[in-house]
Amino acid sequence: MNALNDTAKETLADAGITPTEWAQRHFGTDEWHGDACGCTDDRCIGFHHSDDGDCGCLPALLEWPS
């Protein structure tokens, strides 16, 4: 299982979403299977941002209607 990083957890909290709710929304399980940055694509690191950089995917995904 991948774990969400602190930035992703803070971003989700600001949106009123728990990490468990985020995992359930995208994977139908309580366990997160995406990237640590909160992106649902576990290939995110190396493609969208560096390992230590903030990801712009999570804020964009939060704005997208579910």
C-alpha positions as CSV (number, residue, x, y, z in Angstrom):
1,M,0.0,0.0,0.0
2,N,1.2,3.5,-0.8
3,A,0.7,6.2,1.8
4,L,-0.3,9.8,1.1
5,N,2.3,12.3,2.0
6,D,1.7,15.2,4.4
7,T,1.0,17.7,1.7
8,A,-1.7,15.5,0.1
9,K,-3.2,14.9,3.5
10,E,-3.3,18.6,4.2
11,T,-4.8,19.4,0.8
12,L,-7.5,16.8,1.3
13,A,-8.2,18.1,4.8
14,D,-8.6,21.6,3.4
15,A,-11.2,20.2,1.0
16,G,-13.0,18.3,3.8
17,I,-12.0,14.9,2.5
18,T,-10.3,12.2,4.6
19,P,-7.6,10.0,3.0
20,T,-10.0,7.0,3.4
21,E,-12.7,8.8,1.5
22,W,-10.2,9.7,-1.2
23,A,-9.2,6.1,-1.5
24,Q,-12.8,4.9,-1.6
25,R,-13.7,7.4,-4.2
26,H,-11.0,6.2,-6.6
27,F,-10.3,2.6,-5.7
28,G,-13.3,1.4,-3.9
29,T,-11.2,0.4,-0.9
30,D,-9.9,2.0,2.3
31,E,-6.4,1.6,1.1
32,W,-4.7,4.2,-1.1
33,H,-3.2,2.7,-4.3
34,G,-2.2,5.9,-6.1
35,D,0.9,8.0,-5.7
36,A,1.9,9.6,-2.4
37,C,1.1,13.0,-3.7
38,G,-2.6,12.1,-4.0
39,C,-2.6,11.6,-7.7
40,T,-4.7,8.6,-8.7
41,D,-2.0,7.6,-11.3
42,D,0.7,5.8,-9.4
43,R,3.1,6.6,-12.2
44,C,2.9,10.3,-11.3
45,I,6.4,10.8,-9.8
46,G,8.9,11.1,-12.6
47,F,6.2,12.3,-15.1
48,H,4.5,15.3,-13.5
49,H,7.0,16.4,-10.8
50,S,10.2,15.4,-9.0
51,D,10.1,13.3,-5.9
52,D,10.4,16.3,-3.6
53,G,8.2,18.7,-5.6
54,D,4.6,19.5,-5.0
55,C,2.2,17.9,-7.4
56,G,-0.5,19.9,-9.1
57,C,-2.6,16.9,-9.8
58,L,-4.4,16.7,-6.5
59,P,-5.7,20.2,-6.5
60,A,-6.9,19.8,-10.1
61,L,-8.5,16.4,-9.3
62,L,-10.3,18.0,-6.3
63,E,-11.8,20.7,-8.7
64,W,-13.0,18.1,-11.2
65,P,-16.6,17.1,-10.6
66,S,-17.0,13.6,-9.2
